[in-house]
């Protein structure tokens, strides 16, 4: 499962050092990168997912002009494909969400109502795009599911009188493989008790993924050992909603700690 880590997620972290200066204009900085988008295509007639696929996307960010170009092809109904092609669409800084947003009415043949959210922050990089295909399907594309704005509250099951630990600087990610609808999850920067040290990162593999009308449901009914074998995960459920902008999750760690997690892809 670790091999399905999105190259797109990695490139977001490398943006600050991957600049390409246009030889024709020394003041123009262009950043080009490619990687994988995961696409959930929703049938608007039934409001259910028509399938999940992956796409190789090409992205160009003209930093000086503050525009973005994106091209990738999506299998949206199991039989047909559509190609999103955006060229030099203006980016608008959104201080509330701490990211850039962009919109365009036309994104190529049959593609309308394009809306995008993009953050190049080295520690909080996320990329989401939504659009409609032929008026019949809504596509939710994400460069994997990253939630850098996360709070993870941890309660001691064996001693419920103890106050919950609020980890308000946690980081949560779900890395999907659409070919088998499996995922691994990582939780970063959280503590289980007041006295325990901060867990820098813990990862669990082989969870089940189900596509929904506005995101995904990730579950596991089995006990899963962490990759470093230091922790166990049980009773896991995560609901990714609002077109992949939000995640809410409950689970237990080591059979002793009950966790409630709320995260967003961008600042609220």
C-alpha positions in Angstrom: 0.0 0.0 0.0 2.8 2.4 0.7 3.6 2.4 -3.0 0.3 4.2 -3.8 1.5 7.4 -2.2 0.6 10.1 -4.6 3.5 11.7 -6.4 1.2 14.7 -6.6 1.3 15.0 -2.8 5.1 14.9 -2.9 5.4 17.6 -5.6 3.2 19.9 -3.5 5.9 19.7 -0.9 8.6 20.5 -3.4 7.1 23.5 -5.1 9.2 26.0 -3.3 12.4 24.6 -4.8 11.1 23.5 -8.2 10.9 26.9 -9.9 11.7 27.3 -13.6 12.7 30.8 -14.7 11.5 31.7 -18.2 14.6 32.7 -20.3 12.5 35.2 -22.2 11.5 37.1 -19.1 13.6 37.1 -16.0 10.7 38.4 -14.0 8.5 35.4 -14.9 8.6 32.4 -12.6 6.9 29.3 -13.8 6.5 26.1 -11.8 5.5 23.0 -13.8 4.8 19.6 -12.2 2.8 16.5 -12.9 1.2 13.8 -10.8 -1.8 11.8 -9.9 -5.4 13.0 -9.2 -8.0 10.7 -7.7 -11.4 11.3 -9.2 -14.8 10.5 -7.8 -17.5 10.8 -10.5 -21.0 11.3 -9.1 -24.0 10.5 -11.3 -26.3 13.6 -10.8 -29.4 11.6 -11.7 -29.0 9.2 -8.7 -26.6 11.3 -6.6 -24.4 8.2 -6.2 -20.8 7.6 -7.2 -20.4 6.2 -10.7 -16.8 5.1 -10.0 -13.4 6.2 -8.8 -10.4 6.5 -11.2 -6.9 8.1 -11.3 -5.6 10.6 -13.8 -2.1 11.9 -14.6 -2.3 15.6 -14.5 0.0 18.3 -15.9 0.0 21.6 -14.0 1.7 24.9 -14.7 1.6 27.7 -12.2 2.8 31.1 -13.5 3.7 32.6 -10.2 4.3 36.2 -11.4 1.1 36.3 -13.4 -0.7 34.3 -10.7 -2.4 32.0 -13.1 -2.8 28.2 -13.3 -3.1 25.7 -16.2 -4.2 22.2 -15.6 -4.8 19.3 -18.0 -6.0 15.7 -17.3 -8.5 13.1 -18.6 -11.2 11.5 -16.4 -13.2 8.4 -16.9 -16.5 9.7 -15.7 -19.2 7.0 -16.3 -17.4 3.8 -16.8 -17.3 4.0 -20.6 -16.5 7.6 -21.6 -13.8 10.1 -20.8 -13.6 13.8 -20.7 -10.5 16.0 -20.7 -10.3 19.0 -18.4 -8.1 21.7 -20.0 -7.6 25.0 -18.2 -5.2 27.6 -19.6 -3.9 30.6 -17.6 -6.9 30.7 -15.2 -6.5 33.5 -12.7 -5.8 32.5 -9.1 -7.5 34.4 -6.3 -6.0 34.5 -2.8 -8.5 33.4 -0.2 -7.4 34.5 3.2 -10.2 32.6 5.0 -9.2 29.3 3.5 -5.4 30.1 3.4 -5.2 29.0 -0.2 -5.7 30.1 -3.8 -9.1 29.5 -5.5 -10.0 29.6 -9.2 -13.2 29.3 -11.2 -14.2 29.1 -14.9 -17.5 28.4 -16.6 -15.9 26.3 -19.3 -13.1 23.8 -18.8 -13.1 22.0 -22.2 -15.5 20.0 -24.4 -18.6 19.3 -22.2 -16.9 20.5 -19.0 -18.5 23.3 -17.0 -18.7 24.9 -13.6 -15.0 24.3 -12.8 -14.0 25.3 -9.3 -10.5 24.7 -7.8 -8.7 25.1 -4.5 -4.9 25.1 -4.3 -2.3 25.5 -1.6 1.4 25.4 -2.2 2.3 25.6 1.5 5.2 23.2 2.2 3.5 21.9 5.3 -0.2 22.3 4.3 -0.3 21.7 0.6 -3.7 20.5 -0.8 -5.2 20.6 -4.3 -8.9 20.0 -5.1 -10.9 20.5 -8.3 -14.6 20.1 -8.9 -16.4 20.2 -12.3 -19.5 19.0 -14.2 -19.3 16.8 -17.3 -22.1 17.0 -19.9 -24.5 18.1 -17.2 -24.8 14.5 -16.0 -21.8 13.9 -13.7 -20.0 15.9 -11.1 -16.3 15.0 -10.7 -14.4 15.6 -7.5 -10.7 15.4 -8.1 -8.1 15.5 -5.3 -4.4 15.1 -5.1 -5.0 12.4 -2.5 -6.8 13.4 0.7 -4.7 15.6 2.9 -6.1 17.4 6.0 -3.4 19.6 7.4 -5.8 21.5 9.7 -6.8 18.7 12.1 -7.9 18.4 15.7 -7.6 14.9 17.3 -9.2 14.6 20.7 -8.1 11.5 22.7 -9.9 10.1 25.7 -8.8 7.4 28.1 -11.3 4.6 27.9 -10.1 2.9 31.2 -10.1 6.2 33.1 -13.0 8.3 31.7 -12.5 10.9 34.5 -9.3 12.1 32.8 -9.8 15.1 30.6 -9.5 14.5 26.9 -6.3 15.5 25.2 -6.9 18.1 22.5 -4.3 17.8 19.7 -5.2 20.9 17.7 -2.1 20.8 15.5 -2.5 17.3 14.2 -2.3 16.3 10.5 -4.3 13.6 8.9 -4.0 12.0 5.5 -5.8 9.2 3.5 -3.8 7.8 0.6 -6.1 5.8 -1.7 -5.5 3.1 -4.4 -8.6 3.4 -6.7 -7.8 0.0 -8.4 -8.8 -2.0 -5.3 -10.4 0.8 -3.2 -8.0 0.3 -0.3 -6.2 3.0 1.6 -3.7 3.7 4.2 -4.0 6.5 6.8 -1.5 8.5 8.6 -2.0 10.6 11.8 0.8 13.1 12.7 1.6 15.3 15.6 -0.7 14.0 18.4 -0.3 12.6 21.9 -2.3 9.9 23.6 -1.9 11.3 27.2 -0.6 14.4 28.9 2.5 12.6 29.9 3.2 10.6 26.7 5.5 12.1 24.1 4.2 13.5 20.8 3.7 10.8 18.1 5.3 12.3 15.0 3.5 9.9 12.7 1.7 6.6 12.9 0.5 4.8 9.8 -2.1 2.0 9.3 -2.7 0.1 6.0 -5.3 -1.9 4.2 -8.5 0.0 5.1 -11.6 -0.2 3.0 -12.8 2.8 0.9 -16.3 3.5 -0.4 -17.1 6.4 -2.7 -20.0 8.6 -1.7 -21.9 11.5 -3.3 -19.6 14.1 -1.8 -16.4 12.2 -0.9 -15.5 8.9 0.7 -16.2 6.6 3.6 -13.1 4.8 5.0 -13.6 1.9 7.4 -12.0 -1.1 9.1 -13.7 -3.6 11.4 -10.5 -5.5 12.1 -7.6 -4.7 14.4 -4.8 -3.3 12.4 -1.2 -3.1 13.5 0.6 0.1 12.7 3.5 -0.1 10.2 6.0 0.3 13.0 4.0 -2.3 15.1 3.9 0.1 18.1 0.1 0.7 18.0 -3.2 -1.0 17.1 -6.2 0.5 15.4 -9.8 -0.7 15.9 -13.3 0.5 15.2 -12.1 3.0 12.5 -14.5 5.1 10.5 -13.7 8.3 8.6 -16.3 10.3 6.6 -14.8 12.5 4.0 -17.5 15.0 2.9 -18.2 18.4 1.4 -16.4 17.4 -1.8 -13.4 16.2 0.1 -12.9 19.4 2.0 -13.7 17.9 5.4 -13.1 14.7 7.3 -14.7 13.4 10.6 -13.4 10.2 12.1 -13.7 8.0 15.2 -11.5 5.2 16.2 -9.6 3.5 19.0 -5.9 3.1 19.5 -4.3 0.3 21.5 -7.8 -0.6 22.8 -7.4 2.1 25.5 -7.8 5.4 23.8 -10.9 6.6 22.0 -10.2 9.2 19.4 -12.4 11.8 17.7 -10.9 13.6 14.7 -12.0 16.6 12.7 -9.9 17.9 9.8 -10.1 20.2 6.8 -8.1 20.4 3.6 -7.9 24.2 3.9 -8.2 26.6 6.8 -11.8 27.2 8.0 
